[in-house]
Amino acid sequence: FVGRPTHFLSHAWLYRFLNLVEALRSFVNARPEGSAPVFFWFDVFAIDEHATQSLPREWWGTTFREAIGLIGNTVMMISPWSDPEPLRRAWCLWELFCTESVGAPFSVCLGPAEAAAFEATFLGDPYGFHKILEAFAAIDVGSAEAGSAEDKAMIMEQARRGAGGLEGLNATAVGTLRRWFVGFV
């Protein structure tokens, strides 16, 4: 159950742990037979985020981004799909930007009930496609929440320096999610 990480896990900390594990299990079970084993880089098991507060802000713009590139894939748990919590979290949006900036593949994981609701909207509602795109289009890193004012300031600074500003980070996040959705369909 332990190995070199193959997938960086992006998630909102407020998710119930069992729901997150269920979504990850669904993600792994949906992979084609014979796929390589999946090992998640899961922050709560890999890093003491309170101890990282003393790291210079540049660390998050370089080392953190490079680590996502070395891991090679990012998986984001999206729940609820119609108003995804990670898309209102500054850290998750920064992780999305880092994923895109290093060219790492991006995937979404949904728990079984969430996946069923997502598919029902897409397949059973003539406006389902537009509802899904609307959920993604509401991204605004400027109004996103962070665990602390320092974290939010660091993410805003990094976005202004290397993400094409807040609009650039927003556009990158929306584009990444739209590409995932087109691949999902």
Summary of the structure (lengths in Angstrom):
residues: 185
radius of gyration: 16.1
end to end distance: 31.1
largest distance: 50.4
contacts: 532
relative contact order: 0.15
helix: 60%
strand: 9%
